[in-house]
């Protein structure tokens, strides 16, 4: 039985910090995935196909990013299910401007370690599989920017995990659409 519960929710100021940190992480991520591509694809000699930054490239990157975001939320849900949770998915708008996708399990409680697995699974799985795709697929270079952007978007999961890990041992975590609720045992 829990003695009490408190919550952590995302505020506007933290959202701004996430955007800055996420932008930095996206740049570092894209540079890292590009290096994987460069190390695994020999330099071509002779005529090459130049891919410009046209509307097709922008739409392709956006579509690939949406696929990664859907996979991200599904991975959160899969890990929640592994721990007995019943995930629910949806779309929200932060600050009446920025749309976001979410996976939540309101009413369900996870240990800190279980929550860590839920929070980190998408960043780890998508980055590892993405690195393999960049390295071994013929058109893996198309994944460099979407994977970098996805990694930048994982900043929120890492931030919330840090907040969770600051809670006392034995605290149970309830994932909510707008944050987390802590149940002290």
N, C-alpha and C positions, 0 to 999 in steps of 0.2 A: 504494500500500500504506500502511496507517495505521501510525504508530509506537506509538500507544497510544490508549486510550479511557477517558473518565471519564463519570460520569452525574450528572444532577440529577433528584431525585425529590421529589414533594410530601410535605412533612411536616405534622404536626398544626398547628404554629404558623403556617406559611404558609397553611394552609387557613383558619385563623381570620382572618388578615389578608385573604385573598381574600373571605371572607364580609362583612367590614366594608366593604372597598372596593367589592365587588360591590353591596352594599346602597345605598351612596352613588351609584354609577353607575346603578343601576336607577331611583333617584328622579330623578336628573338626566335620564336617558333618557326616562322617562315624562313628565316636565315638558316636555321638548323636543318629543316626539311630540304631546302635548296642545296645545302652541302651534302646531304645524303644522296640527292639526285646527281650532283656533280661528281661525287666519288664513285658512283655505280654506272654512270653512262659516259662512255668514252667520247672525247671531243671528235666531232665529225669533221672530216676534211672534204673540201669541195663544196658543191651547192647545198644550201640548207634552206629549210622552210622557216621563214620568219613569222612569228605569231605576234600581231600587233595588239594594242589595247583598244580593240573595237567593241562595239555593242555585243557581239557574239562572245567575246572573251569575258566581258563583264557578266552577261547572263549565265554563262557556263559556270563561272566562279560562284555566283549567287546560288545557282541550283545545287552545285556540289556542297556548298555551305549548308543549305537547308537540309540536304540528305544527312550530313554529319550531325546537325542539331537534332534531327529526329532520332538518329542512332544514339546520340548522347542521352536523350531522355529515356529511350527504351532500355539502355544499359542501366541507368539509375533504377528503373522499374524492375528489371530482371534481378538485380542484386537485392532489392527490397523483397521480392518474392522468395528468393533463396532463404531469407530470414523470417519468412512467414507473413510478410506485409502484403497489403492489397493496394498497389499503386493506382493512382488516378492521374490523368494527364490533362493539360489545358494550356491556354494562352492568356496572358495578362498584359497590362500596359503599365509601365512604371512612369510615374510623374505625368500621366496623360500624354506621353510622347513616345517612349521607347517600348516597343512590343517585346515580349519574352515568352518562351515556352517553359513549361515546368512539368515535373513529375513530383507528386507528393503522396504521403500516406498519413493524412490527418487521422488522429485517433489511434494510430499504431505507435509502439515504442520500440526503440532500438538502443542497444548498448553503445557506448562511445566507439568501440572497435567496429561494431556492425555499421554504425553511421560512417565511420572512416572508409570502410569498403564501399558503401553506397556512394559517398561523395567522390572518391578517387577513381572508381571503375571507368567512367567514360574517358577521363584524361589519359589514363594508362593504356586502356585497351585500344582506343582510337588512335593514339599517338604511335603505339607499337605496330598495329596493323597498317596504319597509314605510312609509317616508315618503310615497311616491307613493300607496300604497293608502290610508293615513290621509287624505291630501289629496283623493283623487278618487273613492273608493268611497263609496256612500251610507251604509254602516254602518261606515266606516273607523274611527270612534271606538272600536269594540270592540277594535281592535288596539293602542290606546295603551298600556295596562298590559302586555299580553304582550310587546310590542316593548321596552318599558322593562326588563322583567324579563330578557328575552333579552340585552339590551345589558349588563346587570349581570353576567350569566353569562359574558360574554366576557372578564371581567377575568383569568381564568386563561390564556387564549390570549395576551393582551398581556403578562402577567407572564413566561410561559415565553419569549415572543419576546425580551423584554428580557434574560433570562438567555442566550439564544442569541446575541444581538448583542454580548454582552460577550466572546464567544469570539474567538480569533485568526482573522484572515482565512485562508481555506483550510480551516477546520474543516468537516467534514461532519457533518450532524445526522441521527440516527436517532430517529424518533418511536416512543416505547414507550407501552404502556398506562398506566404510572405515572409517566412523565416523559420525559426525552430523554437520549440517549447521544451524547457528542461523540467524533468520530474525528479526531484531529489528523493532518494530511497532512505 
